[in-house]
Amino acid sequence: MNEDDELLDLVNREDQVIGTINRKDYAQLLESDLGFIRATQVFLVNDSGLVYIPVRTAHKTIAPNGFDYSAGGHVGAGDEYAPALVREAKEELNLDVDESDLELIAKVVEEEIRYINSVYLLRTNQTPELNPGDFVSAEWLTPEQLIAKIDAGHPAKDSLRGATIKLQEYLT
């Protein structure tokens, strides 16, 4: 299936399903204030407190060559956050994840981009195997290093800086 044809749940601000929308109709969602779509992300954090941060490929529409969460993606219609994240971790990182190992850090309503984003933590010392269709490289960084690099102008997903601050708060 082409990702533009991906069917997503349309939800209200309280994250209740109010319909469905094709991913390709995202611009219409923004223009017409129809509701929100769901996304799920995970930060891999090792025992030293370093976060696994991949760099997206140049062909990505959003944040090309930019920093990204360790793994993540849209939550398909009829799906839930954690199971979608388990599949994304397998697809993007070739990593087998059990839902019980995921710690919910935050659920963020992102008004400007019309997303409800659930952000998780997975504690692991395993360096995953990147999917070359999604990422070109990765490095283990402290949350402070990641924020400093974003602040210095390194491209990144718009929500990554704020989510990294939530990760810092969660870890302390």
N, C-alpha and C positions, 0 to 999 in steps of 0.2 A: 504494500500500500504506500502510495506517495504521502509524505507527511503533511502536505497541504490538504489532503483529503481526510485527515484525521478528525474524527468526530469527538468533540469535547463537551462535557457538561457545562452548561451555563448556570451560574449560581448567583445568589444575592449576597449582600454584604455579610450575612450571617452564615454563609457557606451552605445554604439550602438549595438544592437543585430546582431550577425554574424552567429548564428547557435544555436544548443542545444547540451547538453551533459548530460549523466546520472551521478548522484552523485557518483555512484560506480566507475566512470572513472576519478575521481579527480586526482589520481596519474599520469595518462596519461596527464592530463592538465598541471601538473607541469613539467613533463619530456619534453614535446613537445612544450611548449610555445604557446599553442593554443589560448589563450585569458584569460578572467577572468570570474568568476561567481559572482553573486550578493548575498549579505547578508544585513539584516536590523536588527538594534538593538535599544533598548530604555533604557534610564535611568529614573527611577521614582525618582522624587525629591520632598520632602515635604516642607512646609512653613519654616521649620527651616534650610533648605539647606542640609538636610541629603539625601543620595542616598540609595535606596533599593538595596542591593547586595546579591543575592542568591549564594549558594554553590552547584555546580553540583554533581550529583550522582557519585559513584565510577565506575560504568560500562560505563561511557561516554568515547568515544575514544579520544576526544580532552579535555584536562584539567580536568581529573577525580579528584573529590574532590576539584576543583578549583573555585575561584571566577568567576562570569559571569556577563554579563549585566543583568539588571532587567528582560528583556525578549528579544527574538530575534530568528532569524533563516535564512535559505536560502529563496531566492525569487524564486518561481517556474517559469517554462517556461510560458511566456505570461502574467505574473503578474507584478505588480509594488510594489515599496518599502512599501509605507504606508498601502495599503490593506493587504499585507503579514504580516506586523507588527501587525495590528489589530487582525488577526487570531492567531498569535503567543501569543499575550498577553492573549487572551481568553483561548488558550490551556495550556499555561505554568503557568498562574497566576489566571485563572478564573476571569479575569478582562475585563469588557466591555469598550472598548476604541473607541472614535470617531476620525476619521482622522483629523478633524479640531482642536482637542486638542493637536496634535503632533507638536512639534517645531523641525525643522531640525537644528541640531547642525553642522554637517559636513558630507561631502561625501568624503571618503578616498579611494584612490587607493593603495592597499596593494600589491606591486610588488612581494615580496618574497613568499606570499602565494596565489597570483593570485586571489584576491578578490577585488570587489568594495563594500565598506561597507558604508551604510547610517546610521548615528547615530542620533537618536532623543531624545528629552526630553519630558516627560509627567509630569506636575505638579499635584501632588495628595498627600493627607494626608491619603489615604486609604492604609492599609497594606493588600496586596493581599494574596490569598490562593494558596500556592505553589502546583504544580503538583508533586507528589512524584516520578513519573517516570523520572522527569528532575532534581529535586533539593532535597537536604536533609535538608537544613536550609537556613536562610537568616538573615541579620541584616541591620539596618539603620546606615550608616557611612558618615562622611564628606568625600569629595574627598581627602583631605589630609590624613585622616586615611586609606583610601583604598590604596592610593599610598604607604604609609609607610608599610602597611602589605605586599603588593606585593614586595616591595624592601627588606623586611625582609625574603622573601623566600616563602610566602604563594603561592601555585599554583594558576594560573589564566589563562584565555584565553590570548594568546599572544598580541592581540590588545587592551586589556582592559586598560592597564596603559596609553597608548597614547590617547585613547579616553577619559579617565578621565581627562587628562590635557586639552583636547579640551573643555570638559564640564566646567571645572574651568574657562577657558578663556571666554566661552559663558556667564557664570553666573555673571562675573564681568564687 
